[in-house]
Amino acid sequence: MTQPVIEMAAVSKRFGTLTALDEVSLTLNEGEVLGLMGHNGAGKSTSMKLILGLIRPSMGRLRVFGHDPSGAEANVLRQRLGYLPENVQFYEQLSGVEVLRYFARLKRVDDLRRVDALLERVGLTHAMHRRVKTYSKGMRQRLGLAQALLGEPRLLLLDEPTVGLDPMASRDFYALVDELRGKGVSVVLCSHVLPGVERHIDRAAILGQGRLLASGTIDELREAADLPLVVRLRTSRGAEDLERRLGSVGVSVTGAAGARVTLAVPGSAKIEVLRALMTDGAVEDVDLEPPTLESLYAHFDATLHPQAAAPGMRASESSSPRREEANA
């Protein structure tokens, strides 16, 4: 059996009386993308620092490529790692190409032609000779991504990588993640910006107050959460009529505006409800939306503070991670 790229077994990290991580167990395999989700203070940054070997666990066992990341193999391991921090900072008086060449030397990348190729890959060729102080936030983020890719790492740690990127740049970023995964590169992707992430990760791990709240594929998380599916209809039937016809299987109407009606359908009743709607001549159109990563995140996060949800409010409505504004 192939050895995991990252193996965390009951890892805890304490800073004085503060427990930043509390017995977290996770694995990451070769060519796998793990989405690490959680609010500020959930333990995401602590997890990354542990994997990088910048800090040591207080308890538990952590291995990266089979070795202790802060042990004797630390320098060798870091040659196989790429890291993009959340807040990218560079020497502002240097140009983009000078910054990348500086990091290339630190990472012992001998072929400096790779620098020009990476700048082209992240869309900064036109600004490579401009000083970094003239770069927008999105341009700095792209320069940070190029820095993380130096040396063709086998493990990438990306902390809020799409913050500051416009929609087109975000699309290109996720295309790059897909390409790297296809080449066997493992990726840990931390993000608050959940829309768009779901299609590009293999598994998600949801942290809250230092604890692992849930982990698995999107399908596994959906099964564990057992949230209703959202079905949107265009129909001549009224909301009360639909609820009367389908209420016996647990369907409820969550919204109605003219000919458009939104239903909450239990997963166990999905097929039965769809069959009923498909044979209903009054139904003109049907859209089916399974629980999204955002709603799953909100559901598991709400287990930490259920009192935050108003009576009758679903978890997906009471809590959601913040969305970042693009600043290209």
BALOBA-1460 file (C-alpha; in Angstrom, 3 decimals):
// residues 328
<rec num="1" residu="m" x="0.000" y="0.000" z="0.000"/>
<rec num="2" residu="t" x="1.323" y="3.458" z="-0.934"/>
<rec num="3" residu="q" x="2.454" y="5.540" z="2.015"/>
<rec num="4" residu="p" x="0.350" y="8.690" z="2.627"/>
<rec num="5" residu="v" x="1.984" y="12.000" z="1.722"/>
<rec num="6" residu="i" x="0.632" y="13.463" z="4.985"/>
<rec num="7" residu="e" x="-0.345" y="11.411" z="8.001"/>
<rec num="8" residu="m" x="-1.709" y="13.123" z="11.108"/>
<rec num="9" residu="a" x="-2.706" y="10.802" z="13.968"/>
<rec num="10" residu="a" x="-4.418" y="12.411" z="16.989"/>
<rec num="11" residu="v" x="-2.282" y="15.542" z="16.586"/>
<rec num="12" residu="s" x="-2.736" y="18.301" z="19.159"/>
<rec num="13" residu="k" x="-0.999" y="21.664" z="19.416"/>
<rec num="14" residu="r" x="-1.151" y="23.868" z="22.482"/>
<rec num="15" residu="f" x="0.166" y="27.383" z="22.986"/>
<rec num="16" residu="g" x="0.122" y="27.819" z="26.737"/>
<rec num="17" residu="t" x="-3.483" y="27.362" z="27.827"/>
<rec num="18" residu="l" x="-4.788" y="27.682" z="24.238"/>
<rec num="19" residu="t" x="-5.482" y="24.465" z="22.344"/>
<rec num="20" residu="a" x="-5.103" y="25.333" z="18.652"/>
<rec num="21" residu="l" x="-5.544" y="21.718" z="17.476"/>
<rec num="22" residu="d" x="-7.274" y="18.999" z="19.454"/>
<rec num="23" residu="e" x="-6.482" y="15.395" z="18.444"/>
<rec num="24" residu="v" x="-6.889" y="15.882" z="14.702"/>
<rec num="25" residu="s" x="-6.355" y="12.846" z="12.458"/>
<rec num="26" residu="l" x="-6.054" y="13.311" z="8.691"/>
<rec num="27" residu="t" x="-4.313" y="11.712" z="5.723"/>
<rec num="28" residu="l" x="-3.470" y="12.968" z="2.247"/>
<rec num="29" residu="n" x="-2.507" y="10.600" z="-0.542"/>
<rec num="30" residu="e" x="-0.471" y="11.124" z="-3.692"/>
<rec num="31" residu="g" x="-2.316" y="13.098" z="-6.366"/>
<rec num="32" residu="e" x="-5.132" y="14.025" z="-3.990"/>
<rec num="33" residu="v" x="-6.585" y="17.479" z="-3.286"/>
<rec num="34" residu="l" x="-7.825" y="18.068" z="0.262"/>
<rec num="35" residu="g" x="-10.011" y="21.090" z="0.973"/>
<rec num="36" residu="l" x="-9.282" y="22.308" z="4.510"/>
<rec num="37" residu="m" x="-12.240" y="24.411" z="5.650"/>
<rec num="38" residu="g" x="-12.866" y="26.458" z="8.768"/>
<rec num="39" residu="h" x="-13.365" y="29.953" z="10.125"/>
<rec num="40" residu="n" x="-10.469" y="32.044" z="11.430"/>
<rec num="41" residu="g" x="-9.115" y="30.324" z="14.532"/>
<rec num="42" residu="a" x="-10.359" y="26.893" z="13.461"/>
<rec num="43" residu="g" x="-6.836" y="25.459" z="13.241"/>
<rec num="44" residu="k" x="-6.089" y="25.637" z="9.508"/>
<rec num="45" residu="s" x="-2.945" y="27.783" z="9.742"/>
<rec num="46" residu="t" x="-1.651" y="25.756" z="12.704"/>
<rec num="47" residu="s" x="-2.102" y="22.582" z="10.652"/>
<rec num="48" residu="m" x="-0.101" y="24.063" z="7.781"/>
<rec num="49" residu="k" x="2.708" y="25.230" z="10.074"/>
<rec num="50" residu="l" x="2.917" y="21.737" z="11.538"/>
<rec num="51" residu="i" x="3.106" y="20.158" z="8.073"/>
<rec num="52" residu="l" x="5.800" y="22.661" z="7.077"/>
<rec num="53" residu="g" x="7.808" y="21.767" z="10.188"/>
<rec num="54" residu="l" x="7.743" y="25.332" z="11.513"/>
<rec num="55" residu="i" x="6.224" y="24.124" z="14.792"/>
<rec num="56" residu="r" x="6.040" y="20.724" z="16.469"/>
<rec num="57" residu="p" x="2.942" y="18.888" z="17.750"/>
<rec num="58" residu="s" x="2.295" y="18.926" z="21.484"/>
<rec num="59" residu="m" x="0.854" y="15.419" z="21.167"/>
<rec num="60" residu="g" x="0.220" y="12.871" z="18.439"/>
<rec num="61" residu="r" x="2.124" y="11.663" z="15.396"/>
<rec num="62" residu="l" x="2.764" y="13.651" z="12.209"/>
<rec num="63" residu="r" x="4.588" y="12.379" z="9.132"/>
<rec num="64" residu="v" x="5.164" y="14.072" z="5.765"/>
<rec num="65" residu="f" x="6.489" y="11.761" z="3.045"/>
<rec num="66" residu="g" x="7.093" y="9.308" z="5.882"/>
<rec num="67" residu="h" x="9.308" y="11.653" z="7.942"/>
<rec num="68" residu="d" x="9.010" y="14.059" z="10.844"/>
<rec num="69" residu="p" x="8.717" y="17.467" z="9.103"/>
<rec num="70" residu="s" x="10.660" y="19.197" z="11.891"/>
<rec num="71" residu="g" x="13.208" y="16.407" z="12.307"/>
<rec num="72" residu="a" x="16.527" y="15.540" z="10.693"/>
<rec num="73" residu="e" x="14.954" y="15.309" z="7.212"/>
<rec num="74" residu="a" x="13.367" y="18.784" z="7.403"/>
<rec num="75" residu="n" x="15.627" y="20.489" z="4.838"/>
<rec num="76" residu="v" x="15.203" y="17.674" z="2.317"/>
<rec num="77" residu="l" x="11.436" y="17.605" z="2.822"/>
<rec num="78" residu="r" x="11.096" y="21.334" z="2.207"/>
<rec num="79" residu="q" x="12.592" y="20.900" z="-1.238"/>
<rec num="80" residu="r" x="9.487" y="18.828" z="-2.069"/>
<rec num="81" residu="l" x="7.037" y="21.377" z="-0.636"/>
<rec num="82" residu="g" x="5.474" y="24.494" z="-2.065"/>
<rec num="83" residu="y" x="3.689" y="26.994" z="0.191"/>
<rec num="84" residu="l" x="1.469" y="29.969" z="-0.557"/>
<rec num="85" residu="p" x="0.631" y="31.893" z="2.652"/>
<rec num="86" residu="e" x="-2.631" y="33.766" z="3.081"/>
<rec num="87" residu="n" x="-0.965" y="37.185" z="3.273"/>
<rec num="88" residu="v" x="1.678" y="37.331" z="0.553"/>
<rec num="89" residu="q" x="4.501" y="39.789" z="1.215"/>
<rec num="90" residu="f" x="7.558" y="40.457" z="-0.942"/>
<rec num="91" residu="y" x="10.381" y="42.977" z="-1.160"/>
<rec num="92" residu="e" x="8.497" y="45.815" z="-2.807"/>
<rec num="93" residu="q" x="11.522" y="47.492" z="-4.371"/>
<rec num="94" residu="l" x="12.340" y="44.367" z="-6.389"/>
<rec num="95" residu="s" x="10.700" y="43.507" z="-9.692"/>
<rec num="96" residu="g" x="8.538" y="40.420" z="-10.059"/>
<rec num="97" residu="v" x="11.277" y="38.504" z="-11.877"/>
<rec num="98" residu="e" x="13.887" y="39.524" z="-9.279"/>
<rec num="99" residu="v" x="11.662" y="38.276" z="-6.456"/>
<rec num="100" residu="l" x="11.133" y="34.930" z="-8.145"/>
<rec num="101" residu="r" x="14.837" y="34.508" z="-8.951"/>
<rec num="102" residu="y" x="15.654" y="35.225" z="-5.316"/>
<rec num="103" residu="f" x="13.278" y="32.492" z="-4.141"/>
<rec num="104" residu="a" x="14.576" y="30.152" z="-6.852"/>
<rec num="105" residu="r" x="18.090" y="30.459" z="-5.417"/>
<rec num="106" residu="l" x="16.773" y="29.829" z="-1.891"/>
<rec num="107" residu="k" x="15.064" y="26.686" z="-3.171"/>
<rec num="108" residu="r" x="18.169" y="25.645" z="-5.143"/>
<rec num="109" residu="v" x="16.488" y="25.808" z="-8.523"/>
<rec num="110" residu="d" x="19.408" y="25.876" z="-10.944"/>
<rec num="111" residu="d" x="17.519" y="26.491" z="-14.194"/>
<rec num="112" residu="l" x="16.419" y="30.123" z="-13.942"/>
<rec num="113" residu="r" x="14.528" y="29.754" z="-17.228"/>
<rec num="114" residu="r" x="11.861" y="28.145" z="-15.025"/>
<rec num="115" residu="v" x="11.285" y="31.593" z="-13.515"/>
<rec num="116" residu="d" x="10.218" y="33.135" z="-16.826"/>
<rec num="117" residu="a" x="8.049" y="30.106" z="-17.583"/>
<rec num="118" residu="l" x="6.275" y="30.349" z="-14.217"/>
<rec num="119" residu="l" x="5.653" y="34.078" z="-14.624"/>
<rec num="120" residu="e" x="4.053" y="33.343" z="-17.971"/>
<rec num="121" residu="r" x="2.020" y="30.529" z="-16.454"/>
<rec num="122" residu="v" x="0.479" y="32.831" z="-13.823"/>
<rec num="123" residu="g" x="-0.078" y="35.675" z="-16.284"/>
<rec num="124" residu="l" x="2.610" y="38.104" z="-15.107"/>
<rec num="125" residu="t" x="4.956" y="38.228" z="-18.091"/>
<rec num="126" residu="h" x="3.762" y="41.751" z="-18.953"/>
<rec num="127" residu="a" x="4.677" y="42.993" z="-15.439"/>
<rec num="128" residu="m" x="7.758" y="40.889" z="-14.700"/>
<rec num="129" residu="h" x="10.123" y="43.905" z="-14.766"/>
<rec num="130" residu="r" x="7.849" y="46.206" z="-12.745"/>
<rec num="131" residu="r" x="8.492" y="46.756" z="-9.041"/>
<rec num="132" residu="v" x="6.271" y="44.696" z="-6.773"/>
<rec num="133" residu="k" x="5.072" y="47.866" z="-5.016"/>
<rec num="134" residu="t" x="3.149" y="48.687" z="-8.213"/>
<rec num="135" residu="y" x="1.362" y="45.311" z="-8.200"/>
<rec num="136" residu="s" x="-2.313" y="44.974" z="-7.277"/>
<rec num="137" residu="k" x="-3.368" y="42.467" z="-4.633"/>
<rec num="138" residu="g" x="-4.344" y="39.973" z="-7.332"/>
<rec num="139" residu="m" x="-0.959" y="40.319" z="-9.060"/>
<rec num="140" residu="r" x="0.871" y="39.744" z="-5.768"/>
<rec num="141" residu="q" x="-1.242" y="36.643" z="-5.229"/>
<rec num="142" residu="r" x="-0.247" y="35.310" z="-8.652"/>
<rec num="143" residu="l" x="3.411" y="36.028" z="-7.913"/>
<rec num="144" residu="g" x="2.989" y="34.108" z="-4.656"/>
<rec num="145" residu="l" x="1.540" y="31.162" z="-6.550"/>
<rec num="146" residu="a" x="4.521" y="31.183" z="-8.939"/>
<rec num="147" residu="q" x="6.842" y="31.154" z="-5.896"/>
<rec num="148" residu="a" x="4.993" y="28.127" z="-4.483"/>
<rec num="149" residu="l" x="5.455" y="26.236" z="-7.761"/>
<rec num="150" residu="l" x="9.244" y="26.698" z="-7.866"/>
<rec num="151" residu="g" x="11.136" y="23.445" z="-7.929"/>
<rec num="152" residu="e" x="8.149" y="21.362" z="-9.062"/>
<rec num="153" residu="p" x="7.007" y="20.430" z="-5.527"/>
<rec num="154" residu="r" x="5.212" y="17.148" z="-4.846"/>
<rec num="155" residu="l" x="3.103" y="18.703" z="-2.074"/>
<rec num="156" residu="l" x="1.456" y="22.121" z="-2.292"/>
<rec num="157" residu="l" x="0.023" y="23.981" z="0.701"/>
<rec num="158" residu="l" x="-2.208" y="26.804" z="-0.505"/>
<rec num="159" residu="d" x="-3.737" y="29.168" z="2.061"/>
<rec num="160" residu="e" x="-6.582" y="31.255" z="0.573"/>
<rec num="161" residu="p" x="-5.047" y="31.061" z="-2.932"/>
<rec num="162" residu="t" x="-7.883" y="32.807" z="-4.805"/>
<rec num="163" residu="v" x="-8.147" y="35.861" z="-2.533"/>
<rec num="164" residu="g" x="-7.688" y="38.907" z="-4.755"/>
<rec num="165" residu="l" x="-8.085" y="36.985" z="-8.008"/>
<rec num="166" residu="d" x="-10.766" y="37.965" z="-10.500"/>
<rec num="167" residu="p" x="-13.126" y="35.242" z="-11.796"/>
<rec num="168" residu="m" x="-10.999" y="34.461" z="-14.857"/>
<rec num="169" residu="a" x="-7.808" y="34.204" z="-12.810"/>
<rec num="170" residu="s" x="-9.609" y="31.964" z="-10.292"/>
<rec num="171" residu="r" x="-10.745" y="29.724" z="-13.140"/>
<rec num="172" residu="d" x="-7.154" y="29.487" z="-14.409"/>
<rec num="173" residu="f" x="-5.937" y="28.713" z="-10.893"/>
<rec num="174" residu="y" x="-8.322" y="25.774" z="-10.494"/>
<rec num="175" residu="a" x="-7.375" y="24.518" z="-13.952"/>
<rec num="176" residu="l" x="-3.771" y="24.511" z="-12.735"/>
<rec num="177" residu="v" x="-4.763" y="22.567" z="-9.588"/>
<rec num="178" residu="d" x="-6.500" y="19.979" z="-11.777"/>
<rec num="179" residu="e" x="-3.403" y="19.720" z="-13.977"/>
<rec num="180" residu="l" x="-1.076" y="19.262" z="-10.988"/>
<rec num="181" residu="r" x="-3.341" y="16.606" z="-9.480"/>
<rec num="182" residu="g" x="-3.188" y="14.749" z="-12.794"/>
<rec num="183" residu="k" x="0.614" y="14.723" z="-12.462"/>
<rec num="184" residu="g" x="0.445" y="13.179" z="-8.992"/>
<rec num="185" residu="v" x="0.996" y="16.370" z="-6.984"/>
<rec num="186" residu="s" x="-0.806" y="16.416" z="-3.625"/>
<rec num="187" residu="v" x="-2.528" y="19.647" z="-2.579"/>
<rec num="188" residu="v" x="-3.908" y="21.029" z="0.678"/>
<rec num="189" residu="l" x="-6.227" y="23.892" z="-0.199"/>
<rec num="190" residu="c" x="-7.485" y="26.224" z="2.534"/>
<rec num="191" residu="s" x="-10.269" y="28.532" z="1.469"/>
<rec num="192" residu="h" x="-13.150" y="30.607" z="2.795"/>
<rec num="193" residu="v" x="-14.403" y="31.065" z="-0.775"/>
<rec num="194" residu="l" x="-16.312" y="27.796" z="-1.103"/>
<rec num="195" residu="p" x="-18.296" y="28.319" z="-4.324"/>
<rec num="196" residu="g" x="-16.096" y="26.929" z="-7.090"/>
<rec num="197" residu="v" x="-13.930" y="24.779" z="-4.796"/>
<rec num="198" residu="e" x="-16.212" y="21.742" z="-4.714"/>
<rec num="199" residu="r" x="-15.456" y="20.476" z="-8.236"/>
<rec num="200" residu="h" x="-11.698" y="20.540" z="-7.698"/>
<rec num="201" residu="i" x="-11.199" y="18.696" z="-4.392"/>
<rec num="202" residu="d" x="-11.250" y="14.976" z="-3.687"/>
<rec num="203" residu="r" x="-12.076" y="15.295" z="-0.001"/>
<rec num="204" residu="a" x="-12.956" y="18.016" z="2.472"/>
<rec num="205" residu="a" x="-11.946" y="18.354" z="6.122"/>
<rec num="206" residu="i" x="-13.957" y="20.793" z="8.234"/>
<rec num="207" residu="l" x="-12.266" y="22.220" z="11.332"/>
<rec num="208" residu="g" x="-13.867" y="24.157" z="14.157"/>
<rec num="209" residu="q" x="-12.228" y="25.434" z="17.353"/>
<rec num="210" residu="g" x="-9.285" y="23.144" z="16.720"/>
<rec num="211" residu="r" x="-11.363" y="19.998" z="16.309"/>
<rec num="212" residu="l" x="-12.071" y="17.959" z="13.192"/>
<rec num="213" residu="l" x="-15.843" y="18.250" z="12.741"/>
<rec num="214" residu="a" x="-16.163" y="16.179" z="9.559"/>
<rec num="215" residu="s" x="-14.003" y="14.629" z="6.858"/>
<rec num="216" residu="g" x="-14.701" y="12.765" z="3.640"/>
<rec num="217" residu="t" x="-15.714" y="13.081" z="0.027"/>
<rec num="218" residu="i" x="-18.572" y="15.429" z="-0.819"/>
<rec num="219" residu="d" x="-20.901" y="12.426" z="-1.172"/>
<rec num="220" residu="e" x="-19.817" y="11.079" z="2.223"/>
<rec num="221" residu="l" x="-20.403" y="14.459" z="3.849"/>
<rec num="222" residu="r" x="-23.833" y="14.698" z="2.237"/>
<rec num="223" residu="e" x="-24.749" y="11.286" z="3.591"/>
<rec num="224" residu="a" x="-23.516" y="12.189" z="7.070"/>
<rec num="225" residu="a" x="-25.299" y="15.562" z="7.121"/>
<rec num="226" residu="d" x="-28.543" y="14.221" z="5.649"/>
<rec num="227" residu="l" x="-29.572" y="17.689" z="4.470"/>
<rec num="228" residu="p" x="-32.575" y="18.025" z="2.150"/>
<rec num="229" residu="l" x="-32.131" y="18.533" z="-1.566"/>
<rec num="230" residu="v" x="-33.411" y="21.748" z="-3.068"/>
<rec num="231" residu="v" x="-35.848" y="21.286" z="-5.962"/>
<rec num="232" residu="r" x="-36.944" y="24.327" z="-7.935"/>
<rec num="233" residu="l" x="-40.046" y="24.056" z="-10.101"/>
<rec num="234" residu="r" x="-41.836" y="26.073" z="-12.691"/>
<rec num="235" residu="t" x="-45.415" y="24.915" z="-12.345"/>
<rec num="236" residu="s" x="-49.017" y="26.044" z="-12.485"/>
<rec num="237" residu="r" x="-49.719" y="24.297" z="-9.189"/>
<rec num="238" residu="g" x="-49.810" y="26.384" z="-6.043"/>
<rec num="239" residu="a" x="-47.464" y="25.882" z="-3.097"/>
<rec num="240" residu="e" x="-50.226" y="24.545" z="-0.854"/>
<rec num="241" residu="d" x="-51.301" y="22.010" z="-3.483"/>
<rec num="242" residu="l" x="-47.709" y="20.740" z="-3.866"/>
<rec num="243" residu="e" x="-47.174" y="20.466" z="-0.124"/>
<rec num="244" residu="r" x="-50.442" y="18.586" z="0.261"/>
<rec num="245" residu="r" x="-49.468" y="16.139" z="-2.527"/>
<rec num="246" residu="l" x="-45.865" y="15.581" z="-1.384"/>
<rec num="247" residu="g" x="-45.939" y="16.302" z="2.328"/>
<rec num="248" residu="s" x="-46.424" y="12.638" z="3.209"/>
<rec num="249" residu="v" x="-42.803" y="11.907" z="2.176"/>
<rec num="250" residu="g" x="-41.387" y="14.868" z="4.090"/>
<rec num="251" residu="v" x="-41.359" y="17.513" z="1.339"/>
<rec num="252" residu="s" x="-41.839" y="21.117" z="2.425"/>
<rec num="253" residu="v" x="-42.232" y="24.307" z="0.412"/>
<rec num="254" residu="t" x="-39.471" y="26.782" z="1.278"/>
<rec num="255" residu="g" x="-40.346" y="29.488" z="-1.225"/>
<rec num="256" residu="a" x="-42.938" y="30.426" z="-3.813"/>
<rec num="257" residu="a" x="-43.066" y="33.323" z="-6.252"/>
<rec num="258" residu="g" x="-45.632" y="33.165" z="-9.027"/>
<rec num="259" residu="a" x="-45.069" y="30.037" z="-11.100"/>
<rec num="260" residu="r" x="-41.754" y="29.258" z="-9.365"/>
<rec num="261" residu="v" x="-41.750" y="27.077" z="-6.268"/>
<rec num="262" residu="t" x="-38.827" y="25.809" z="-4.172"/>
<rec num="263" residu="l" x="-39.081" y="22.521" z="-2.298"/>
<rec num="264" residu="a" x="-36.921" y="20.922" z="0.393"/>
<rec num="265" residu="v" x="-36.815" y="17.181" z="-0.354"/>
<rec num="266" residu="p" x="-35.368" y="14.514" z="2.000"/>
<rec num="267" residu="g" x="-32.632" y="12.535" z="0.276"/>
<rec num="268" residu="s" x="-34.450" y="9.277" z="0.934"/>
<rec num="269" residu="a" x="-37.481" y="10.564" z="-0.991"/>
<rec num="270" residu="k" x="-35.601" y="11.977" z="-3.967"/>
<rec num="271" residu="i" x="-36.523" y="9.315" z="-6.536"/>
<rec num="272" residu="e" x="-40.162" y="9.104" z="-5.443"/>
<rec num="273" residu="v" x="-40.584" y="12.895" z="-5.629"/>
<rec num="274" residu="l" x="-38.874" y="13.183" z="-9.013"/>
<rec num="275" residu="r" x="-41.102" y="10.457" z="-10.468"/>
<rec num="276" residu="a" x="-44.185" y="12.266" z="-9.165"/>
<rec num="277" residu="l" x="-43.029" y="15.571" z="-10.657"/>
<rec num="278" residu="m" x="-42.088" y="14.053" z="-14.029"/>
<rec num="279" residu="t" x="-45.594" y="12.645" z="-14.475"/>
<rec num="280" residu="d" x="-47.296" y="15.852" z="-13.343"/>
<rec num="281" residu="g" x="-48.526" y="17.719" z="-16.408"/>
<rec num="282" residu="a" x="-48.587" y="20.977" z="-14.467"/>
<rec num="283" residu="v" x="-44.800" y="20.945" z="-13.999"/>
<rec num="284" residu="e" x="-42.966" y="22.763" z="-16.807"/>
<rec num="285" residu="d" x="-39.380" y="22.679" z="-15.529"/>
<rec num="286" residu="v" x="-37.372" y="21.102" z="-12.680"/>
<rec num="287" residu="d" x="-33.961" y="21.991" z="-11.255"/>
<rec num="288" residu="l" x="-32.356" y="19.728" z="-8.651"/>
<rec num="289" residu="e" x="-29.600" y="21.018" z="-6.345"/>
<rec num="290" residu="p" x="-27.937" y="18.620" z="-3.865"/>
<rec num="291" residu="p" x="-26.423" y="20.129" z="-0.686"/>
<rec num="292" residu="t" x="-23.456" y="22.283" z="-1.666"/>
<rec num="293" residu="l" x="-20.090" y="22.353" z="0.074"/>
<rec num="294" residu="e" x="-21.119" y="25.710" z="1.521"/>
<rec num="295" residu="s" x="-24.298" y="24.294" z="3.091"/>
<rec num="296" residu="l" x="-22.407" y="21.238" z="4.359"/>
<rec num="297" residu="y" x="-19.794" y="23.489" z="5.946"/>
<rec num="298" residu="a" x="-22.510" y="25.533" z="7.637"/>
<rec num="299" residu="h" x="-24.253" y="22.390" z="8.878"/>
<rec num="300" residu="f" x="-21.178" y="20.903" z="10.559"/>
<rec num="301" residu="d" x="-19.944" y="24.287" z="11.815"/>
<rec num="302" residu="a" x="-23.324" y="24.879" z="13.471"/>
<rec num="303" residu="t" x="-22.721" y="21.854" z="15.696"/>
<rec num="304" residu="l" x="-20.254" y="24.038" z="17.625"/>
<rec num="305" residu="h" x="-22.782" y="26.763" z="18.372"/>
<rec num="306" residu="p" x="-26.334" y="25.581" z="17.655"/>
<rec num="307" residu="q" x="-27.710" y="28.432" z="19.748"/>
<rec num="308" residu="a" x="-26.633" y="30.811" z="16.953"/>
<rec num="309" residu="a" x="-29.431" y="29.475" z="14.740"/>
<rec num="310" residu="a" x="-32.813" y="31.036" z="15.216"/>
<rec num="311" residu="p" x="-35.748" y="28.667" z="15.844"/>
<rec num="312" residu="g" x="-36.776" y="27.017" z="12.592"/>
<rec num="313" residu="m" x="-33.700" y="28.219" z="10.733"/>
<rec num="314" residu="r" x="-31.612" y="25.636" z="8.902"/>
<rec num="315" residu="a" x="-27.878" y="25.443" z="9.571"/>
<rec num="316" residu="s" x="-27.152" y="26.477" z="5.996"/>
<rec num="317" residu="e" x="-28.966" y="29.758" z="6.656"/>
<rec num="318" residu="s" x="-27.465" y="30.486" z="10.063"/>
<rec num="319" residu="s" x="-23.755" y="30.228" z="9.333"/>
<rec num="320" residu="s" x="-21.564" y="30.464" z="6.267"/>
<rec num="321" residu="p" x="-17.906" y="31.276" z="5.656"/>
<rec num="322" residu="r" x="-17.120" y="34.770" z="4.512"/>
<rec num="323" residu="r" x="-16.810" y="35.482" z="0.818"/>
<rec num="324" residu="e" x="-13.834" y="37.460" z="-0.433"/>
<rec num="325" residu="e" x="-14.235" y="40.230" z="-2.941"/>
<rec num="326" residu="a" x="-12.089" y="39.907" z="-6.062"/>
<rec num="327" residu="n" x="-9.479" y="42.609" z="-6.513"/>
<rec num="328" residu="a" x="-7.622" y="41.909" z="-9.710"/>
